[in-house]
Amino acid sequence: MEDLRTRLGAEIRRLREAAGLSQEELSDQLGYAAGRNYVSRIENGRDLASEEWTRAVDQQLGANGSLVALRFEVWRTDQLRRIEEKATVLGVDSAVALAAPSQQGEEDGVDRRQMLQAGCFTTAVVAADLSNQIAAADPSPFTLHEISIDLHRIAETYNTTPRAQLVPRVEAGWLGVEKLLDTRISAKLRKRLTGHAGWYAYYLGTLAFDLGHDQATGAYLSLAGQHATEASDRLLAGSVAAMDSAFAYFNRQYALAADIAAEARPHADPHIRPFLAANEARASAMARRPEPARVALEDMQTHALASDATPGPTTIDEEGVHSMLAVVLAHLGDGEAAAAHAGRSLELLSGTGQFGETGGTYNALCRAFLRRPDPDPEQAAAAAHAALTVIDGRPVRWVIQSTAQLWREMERRWPELPAVQDLGEVLVSSRKALAPALV
């Protein structure tokens, strides 16, 4: 592990020096507040660079993805080692080591929290090679009925539960269903179980996405899509398309994100169609396609549903409509209308415990203040600060990422404003809280 980490640091140093940059100059070009000391710790192998920082430096130094790939190998090797060590201490199989309760007091509890946050997606490796990994997993005691109930409970509690807490439970359910699929069962039962396995894989993909693990996200969503095809599950297929679109959007591939949602939307299951329309509208606005964005917004409002606990992304209900209108209209430059919709969304979210959605709407309100004819950076910074406050202790990648983008805009335009400076400091802490490996 240390050899790989040292190798990563040495490669970053080599490319930086080849580009004629000092550590401070590289940090300045990337626009990160961490500074020269952070670059030094990475290059000396003392710390593991965050995924976001590695992607940025990979692009800045023209590494063509080699730094990102090497960092993933460092991270994966480290997490596999942690789980094996934890399993040895607890005397259990490594696949369930993360879910075991702490037996060694506060210190061990801290270690478990770190593992839940940073090392909980080691089974992404399993998604790439089920035949080898499933054989070692313990069989699940779930019956078909219990599996269905478990998936609906996950759907009911997903938006109100810290993401890291859900990972061991969803992993255990997924491994159990895949174990059942490895046995001799009827074709009818296999199709049903395949759909259940797909939903567990889908939720692992969304959890990986929310916690900032892109490689795991891709592995799980790919598997979920395959299972959706095998099970002929339109809702699952549409849900995977919605997440694929969101994944592209938050990786700034706006045209691709819009196209994925647009292709899936017309024939999607009614429960997922408004979510796909919302994704298409948001991405189209960022891709400078205002007319398709407005058409998709109309489709979202036409097909909005009452909120329920159906597996998949959050149903676009009245609150969701206002939230997405706030996001898209702000992207289209209508800050006044966006602010009104964000305010209504926050009213409807009050008391629901949906911290991620609330944080996202606060970011939409921030953007609305910036897109008014007379921008209000003080209120914008306050709204962005509220977005980070509401997810404090329950980090959500896409909320933090959106806040970071908004802060960069404010820092460029109003660098001396105390509220903007304070937001930058809080943002650093939020990034560190996302996962120890993603500081």
C-alpha positions as CSV (number, residue, x, y, z in Angstrom):
1,M,0.0,0.0,0.0
2,E,2.7,2.4,1.0
3,D,4.6,1.6,-2.2
4,L,1.6,2.5,-4.3
5,R,1.0,5.7,-2.4
6,T,4.7,6.7,-2.7
7,R,4.5,5.9,-6.4
8,L,1.5,8.1,-6.8
9,G,3.2,11.0,-5.0
10,A,6.4,10.5,-7.0
11,E,4.5,10.5,-10.3
12,I,2.6,13.8,-9.4
13,R,6.0,15.3,-8.5
14,R,7.5,14.2,-11.8
15,L,4.7,15.6,-13.9
16,R,4.7,18.9,-11.9
17,E,8.4,19.4,-12.3
18,A,8.2,18.5,-16.0
19,A,5.6,21.3,-16.3
20,G,8.0,23.7,-14.6
21,L,5.6,24.3,-11.6
22,S,6.4,24.7,-7.9
23,Q,4.1,23.1,-5.4
24,E,2.5,26.5,-4.6
25,E,2.0,27.3,-8.3
26,L,0.3,24.0,-8.9
27,S,-2.0,24.6,-6.0
28,D,-2.8,28.1,-7.2
29,Q,-3.6,26.9,-10.7
30,L,-6.0,24.3,-9.4
31,G,-7.8,26.8,-7.3
32,Y,-7.7,24.8,-4.1
33,A,-7.3,26.5,-0.8
34,A,-5.2,23.6,0.7
35,G,-2.0,25.1,-0.6
36,R,1.6,24.0,-0.9
37,N,1.6,21.9,2.3
38,Y,-1.1,19.7,0.9
39,V,0.8,19.1,-2.3
40,S,3.9,18.3,-0.3
41,R,2.1,15.7,1.8
42,I,0.7,14.1,-1.3
43,E,4.0,14.0,-3.1
44,N,5.8,12.6,-0.1
45,G,3.3,9.8,0.3
46,R,2.0,10.9,3.7
47,D,-1.5,11.6,2.6
48,L,-3.8,10.2,-0.1
49,A,-5.0,12.9,-2.5
50,S,-8.8,13.3,-2.8
51,E,-10.5,12.0,-5.8
52,E,-11.6,15.5,-6.9
53,W,-8.1,16.9,-6.4
54,T,-6.5,14.0,-8.3
55,R,-8.9,14.5,-11.3
56,A,-8.0,18.2,-11.3
57,V,-4.3,17.7,-11.2
58,D,-4.5,14.8,-13.7
59,Q,-6.1,17.2,-16.2
60,Q,-3.9,20.1,-15.3
61,L,-0.7,18.1,-15.9
62,G,-1.9,16.2,-18.9
63,A,-1.7,12.7,-17.3
64,N,-4.6,11.3,-19.4
65,G,-6.3,9.6,-16.5
66,S,-3.2,7.7,-15.3
67,L,-3.1,9.6,-11.9
68,V,-6.8,8.9,-11.4
69,A,-6.3,5.2,-12.1
70,L,-3.3,4.9,-9.8
71,R,-5.1,6.7,-7.0
72,F,-8.0,4.3,-7.2
73,E,-5.6,1.4,-6.9
74,V,-4.1,3.0,-3.8
75,W,-7.5,3.6,-2.3
76,R,-8.8,0.1,-3.1
77,T,-5.7,-1.7,-1.7
78,D,-6.0,0.4,1.5
79,Q,-9.6,-0.4,2.0
80,L,-9.2,-4.1,1.3
81,R,-6.5,-4.2,3.9
82,R,-8.6,-2.4,6.5
83,I,-11.5,-4.8,6.0
84,E,-9.2,-7.8,6.3
85,E,-7.7,-6.4,9.5
86,K,-11.2,-5.7,10.9
87,A,-12.4,-9.1,10.0
88,T,-9.4,-10.7,11.7
89,V,-10.1,-8.8,14.9
90,L,-13.8,-9.5,14.9
91,G,-13.4,-13.1,13.8
92,V,-15.9,-12.8,10.9
93,D,-15.8,-12.9,7.1
94,S,-14.5,-9.7,5.5
95,A,-17.8,-9.2,3.6
96,V,-19.6,-8.4,6.9
97,A,-16.7,-6.9,8.9
98,L,-17.9,-3.3,8.3
99,A,-21.4,-4.0,9.7
100,A,-20.1,-5.5,13.0
101,P,-20.7,-3.3,16.1
102,S,-17.8,-1.9,17.9
103,Q,-16.4,-4.0,20.8
104,Q,-13.4,-1.8,21.8
105,G,-14.9,1.4,23.0
106,E,-14.6,4.9,21.6
107,E,-11.3,4.4,19.7
108,D,-12.6,1.5,17.8
109,G,-15.9,3.3,17.1
110,V,-14.0,6.1,15.4
111,D,-12.2,3.5,13.3
112,R,-15.5,2.0,12.3
113,R,-16.9,5.3,11.3
114,Q,-13.9,6.0,9.1
115,M,-14.3,2.6,7.5
116,L,-18.0,3.2,6.9
117,Q,-17.1,6.6,5.2
118,A,-14.1,5.7,3.2
119,G,-13.8,1.9,2.9
120,C,-17.4,0.8,2.5
121,F,-17.3,0.2,-1.3
122,T,-14.8,-2.6,-1.5
123,T,-17.5,-4.8,-2.9
124,A,-17.4,-2.7,-6.1
125,V,-14.7,-5.3,-6.9
126,V,-17.3,-8.0,-6.5
127,A,-19.5,-6.3,-9.1
128,A,-16.7,-6.9,-11.6
129,D,-16.3,-10.6,-10.8
130,L,-19.3,-12.1,-9.1
131,S,-18.4,-15.7,-9.8
132,N,-15.4,-15.5,-7.5
133,Q,-16.8,-13.3,-4.7
134,I,-20.3,-14.6,-4.3
135,A,-19.0,-18.1,-3.5
136,A,-17.4,-16.7,-0.3
137,A,-20.4,-14.7,0.9
138,D,-22.7,-16.0,3.6
139,P,-26.2,-16.8,2.4
140,S,-28.9,-14.3,3.2
141,P,-31.8,-15.4,5.4
142,F,-34.2,-13.2,3.5
143,T,-37.3,-14.7,1.9
144,L,-38.6,-13.1,-1.3
145,H,-41.2,-11.2,0.8
146,E,-38.6,-10.0,3.3
147,I,-36.4,-8.9,0.4
148,S,-39.2,-6.8,-1.1
149,I,-40.0,-5.3,2.3
150,D,-36.3,-4.5,2.9
151,L,-36.0,-2.7,-0.5
152,H,-39.1,-0.6,0.2
153,R,-37.8,0.3,3.7
154,I,-34.6,1.4,2.1
155,A,-36.6,3.6,-0.3
156,E,-38.6,5.0,2.6
157,T,-35.6,5.9,4.7
158,Y,-32.9,6.7,2.1
159,N,-33.3,10.5,2.2
160,T,-33.4,10.7,6.0
161,T,-30.5,8.3,6.8
162,P,-26.8,9.2,6.8
163,R,-25.5,7.5,3.6
164,A,-22.6,5.7,5.3
165,Q,-25.0,4.0,7.7
166,L,-26.9,2.4,4.8
167,V,-24.0,0.9,3.1
168,P,-23.4,-2.3,5.1
169,R,-27.1,-3.1,5.1
170,V,-27.5,-2.7,1.4
171,E,-24.3,-4.6,0.7
172,A,-25.5,-7.5,2.8
173,G,-28.8,-7.6,1.0
174,W,-27.2,-7.5,-2.4
175,L,-24.7,-10.2,-1.6
176,G,-27.5,-12.4,-0.2
177,V,-29.6,-12.1,-3.3
178,E,-26.7,-12.7,-5.6
179,K,-25.9,-15.8,-3.5
180,L,-29.5,-17.1,-4.1
181,L,-29.1,-16.4,-7.8
182,D,-26.1,-18.7,-7.7
183,T,-28.3,-21.7,-6.7
184,R,-30.7,-23.8,-8.8
185,I,-34.0,-21.9,-9.0
186,S,-36.9,-21.8,-11.4
187,A,-36.8,-19.3,-14.3
188,K,-39.7,-17.3,-12.9
189,L,-38.0,-17.0,-9.5
190,R,-34.7,-16.2,-11.1
191,K,-36.2,-13.2,-13.0
192,R,-37.7,-11.8,-9.8
193,L,-34.5,-12.2,-7.8
194,T,-32.6,-10.7,-10.6
195,G,-34.8,-7.6,-10.3
196,H,-34.2,-7.5,-6.5
197,A,-30.4,-7.8,-7.0
198,G,-30.6,-5.0,-9.5
199,W,-32.3,-2.7,-7.0
200,Y,-29.7,-3.4,-4.4
201,A,-27.0,-2.7,-6.9
202,Y,-28.8,0.5,-7.9
203,Y,-28.8,1.7,-4.2
204,L,-25.2,0.8,-3.8
205,G,-24.5,2.9,-6.9
206,T,-26.4,5.9,-5.5
207,L,-24.7,5.5,-2.1
208,A,-21.3,5.4,-3.8
209,F,-22.3,8.5,-5.8
210,D,-23.5,10.4,-2.8
211,L,-20.3,9.6,-0.9
212,G,-18.1,10.5,-3.8
213,H,-16.7,7.2,-5.0
214,D,-17.0,7.4,-8.8
215,Q,-15.4,4.1,-9.7
216,A,-17.8,2.2,-7.4
217,T,-20.7,4.2,-8.8
218,G,-20.0,3.1,-12.3
219,A,-19.5,-0.6,-11.3
220,Y,-22.8,-0.8,-9.4
221,L,-24.9,1.1,-11.9
222,S,-23.6,-1.0,-14.8
223,L,-24.6,-4.2,-12.9
224,A,-28.0,-2.7,-12.0
225,G,-28.6,-1.9,-15.7
226,Q,-27.7,-5.5,-16.7
227,H,-30.1,-6.8,-14.1
228,A,-32.8,-4.4,-15.2
229,T,-32.6,-5.8,-18.8
230,E,-32.6,-9.4,-17.6
231,A,-35.6,-8.8,-15.3
232,S,-37.5,-6.6,-17.9
233,D,-37.9,-4.0,-15.1
234,R,-38.8,-0.6,-16.7
235,L,-38.7,1.2,-13.4
236,L,-35.2,-0.1,-12.6
237,A,-34.0,0.7,-16.1
238,G,-35.3,4.2,-15.9
239,S,-33.8,4.7,-12.5
240,V,-30.4,3.6,-13.7
241,A,-30.7,6.0,-16.6
242,A,-31.6,8.8,-14.2
243,M,-28.5,8.1,-12.1
244,D,-26.3,7.8,-15.2
245,S,-27.6,11.2,-16.2
246,A,-26.9,12.6,-12.8
247,F,-23.4,11.0,-12.8
248,A,-22.6,12.7,-16.1
249,Y,-24.0,16.0,-14.9
250,F,-21.9,16.2,-11.8
251,N,-18.9,15.2,-13.8
252,R,-19.7,18.3,-16.0
253,Q,-20.7,16.3,-19.0
254,Y,-23.8,18.4,-19.5
255,A,-24.7,17.5,-23.1
256,L,-24.3,13.8,-22.3
257,A,-26.4,14.0,-19.2
258,A,-29.2,15.7,-21.1
259,D,-29.1,13.2,-23.9
260,I,-29.2,10.2,-21.5
261,A,-32.3,11.5,-19.8
262,A,-33.9,12.6,-23.1
263,E,-33.5,9.2,-24.6
264,A,-35.0,7.4,-21.6
265,R,-37.8,9.8,-20.8
266,P,-40.5,9.2,-23.4
267,H,-41.0,5.5,-22.7
268,A,-40.0,5.4,-19.0
269,D,-42.2,4.1,-16.2
270,P,-44.5,6.8,-14.9
271,H,-42.7,6.9,-11.5
272,I,-39.4,7.8,-13.0
273,R,-40.5,9.9,-16.0
274,P,-40.7,13.3,-14.1
275,F,-37.3,12.6,-12.5
276,L,-35.8,12.0,-16.0
277,A,-37.4,15.2,-17.2
278,A,-36.0,17.1,-14.3
279,N,-32.5,15.8,-15.0
280,E,-32.9,16.6,-18.7
281,A,-34.0,20.2,-18.0
282,R,-31.1,20.8,-15.5
283,A,-28.5,19.4,-17.9
284,S,-29.9,21.1,-20.9
285,A,-29.8,24.5,-19.1
286,M,-26.1,23.9,-18.4
287,A,-25.5,22.7,-21.9
288,R,-26.9,26.0,-23.2
289,R,-30.0,24.4,-24.6
290,P,-32.7,26.7,-23.2
291,E,-35.6,25.5,-25.3
292,P,-35.2,21.8,-24.6
293,A,-34.7,22.7,-20.9
294,R,-38.1,24.5,-20.8
295,V,-39.8,21.7,-22.7
296,A,-38.4,19.2,-20.2
297,L,-39.6,21.4,-17.3
298,E,-43.1,21.3,-18.7
299,D,-43.0,17.5,-19.0
300,M,-41.7,17.3,-15.4
301,Q,-44.7,19.3,-14.1
302,T,-47.2,17.4,-16.2
303,H,-46.1,14.0,-14.9
304,A,-45.3,14.9,-11.3
305,L,-46.7,12.4,-8.8
306,A,-47.6,12.3,-5.1
307,S,-44.6,11.3,-3.0
308,D,-44.4,7.6,-2.2
309,A,-41.8,5.0,-1.2
310,T,-41.3,3.2,-4.6
311,P,-37.7,2.1,-5.0
312,G,-35.7,4.4,-7.2
313,P,-34.9,8.1,-7.1
314,T,-37.1,10.4,-5.1
315,T,-40.5,10.9,-6.7
316,I,-40.9,14.4,-8.2
317,D,-43.9,15.6,-6.1
318,E,-44.9,19.2,-5.4
319,E,-41.7,19.9,-3.4
320,G,-39.6,18.3,-6.1
321,V,-41.2,20.4,-8.8
322,H,-40.4,23.6,-6.9
323,S,-36.9,22.5,-6.2
324,M,-36.1,21.6,-9.8
325,L,-37.7,24.8,-11.1
326,A,-35.5,26.7,-8.7
327,V,-32.4,24.9,-10.0
328,V,-33.2,25.1,-13.7
329,L,-34.6,28.7,-13.8
330,A,-31.5,29.9,-11.9
331,H,-29.3,28.2,-14.6
332,L,-31.4,29.9,-17.2
333,G,-30.8,33.3,-15.6
334,D,-34.2,33.9,-14.0
335,G,-33.0,34.5,-10.4
336,E,-36.2,36.1,-9.1
337,A,-38.5,33.2,-10.1
338,A,-35.9,30.7,-9.0
339,A,-35.7,32.3,-5.5
340,A,-39.5,32.0,-5.1
341,H,-39.5,28.4,-6.1
342,A,-36.6,27.6,-3.7
343,G,-38.4,29.3,-0.9
344,R,-41.5,27.2,-1.5
345,S,-39.4,24.0,-1.7
346,L,-37.8,24.8,1.6
347,E,-41.2,25.3,3.2
348,L,-42.3,21.9,2.0
349,L,-39.1,20.2,3.2
350,S,-39.3,21.7,6.7
351,G,-39.6,18.9,9.2
352,T,-39.1,16.1,6.7
353,G,-35.6,15.3,7.7
354,Q,-34.5,15.1,4.1
355,F,-31.1,16.7,4.6
356,G,-29.7,16.1,1.1
357,E,-32.7,17.5,-0.7
358,T,-32.7,20.5,1.8
359,G,-29.1,21.2,1.2
360,G,-29.6,21.0,-2.6
361,T,-32.4,23.5,-2.4
362,Y,-30.4,25.9,-0.3
363,N,-27.8,25.8,-3.1
364,A,-30.5,26.5,-5.6
365,L,-31.5,29.5,-3.5
366,C,-27.8,30.6,-3.4
367,R,-27.6,30.4,-7.2
368,A,-30.9,32.3,-7.5
369,F,-29.5,35.2,-5.4
370,L,-26.5,35.3,-7.8
371,R,-28.7,35.3,-10.9
372,R,-30.8,38.3,-9.9
373,P,-30.5,41.5,-11.9
374,D,-28.8,42.9,-8.8
375,P,-26.9,40.0,-7.3
376,D,-26.8,39.6,-3.5
377,P,-23.6,37.8,-2.5
378,E,-24.3,38.2,1.2
379,Q,-27.6,36.2,1.0
380,A,-26.1,33.8,-1.5
381,A,-23.2,33.0,0.9
382,A,-25.7,32.6,3.7
383,A,-27.8,30.1,1.7
384,A,-24.7,28.1,0.7
385,H,-23.6,28.1,4.3
386,A,-27.0,26.7,5.2
387,A,-26.6,24.0,2.6
388,L,-23.4,22.8,4.3
389,T,-24.9,23.2,7.8
390,V,-27.9,20.9,7.1
391,I,-25.7,18.1,6.0
392,D,-23.1,18.5,8.8
393,G,-22.2,15.0,10.0
394,R,-24.2,13.5,7.1
395,P,-22.1,14.4,4.1
396,V,-23.6,14.2,0.6
397,R,-21.2,14.6,-2.3
398,W,-23.5,16.4,-4.8
399,V,-24.5,19.0,-2.2
400,I,-20.8,19.8,-1.3
401,Q,-19.8,19.8,-4.9
402,S,-22.5,22.3,-5.9
403,T,-21.6,24.5,-2.9
404,A,-18.0,24.4,-4.0
405,Q,-18.9,25.6,-7.5
406,L,-21.0,28.4,-6.1
407,W,-18.2,29.4,-3.7
408,R,-15.7,29.6,-6.5
409,E,-17.9,31.9,-8.4
410,M,-18.4,34.2,-5.4
411,E,-14.7,34.0,-4.5
412,R,-13.8,35.3,-8.0
413,R,-16.3,38.1,-7.9
414,W,-16.3,39.2,-4.2
415,P,-13.1,37.8,-2.7
416,E,-12.9,40.4,0.1
417,L,-16.5,39.7,1.4
418,P,-16.3,38.2,4.9
419,A,-19.3,35.9,4.3
420,V,-17.6,34.5,1.2
421,Q,-14.3,33.9,3.1
422,D,-16.2,32.2,5.9
423,L,-18.0,30.0,3.5
424,G,-14.6,28.9,2.0
425,E,-13.4,27.8,5.5
426,V,-16.6,25.8,6.1
427,L,-16.3,24.2,2.7
428,V,-12.9,22.9,3.5
429,S,-14.3,21.1,6.6
430,S,-17.2,19.7,4.6
431,R,-14.9,18.2,2.0
432,K,-12.8,16.5,4.7
433,A,-16.0,15.1,6.3
434,L,-17.1,13.5,3.0
435,A,-14.6,10.7,3.5
436,P,-11.0,10.5,4.9
437,A,-9.8,9.6,1.5
438,L,-11.5,12.6,-0.2
439,V,-10.2,15.6,1.7
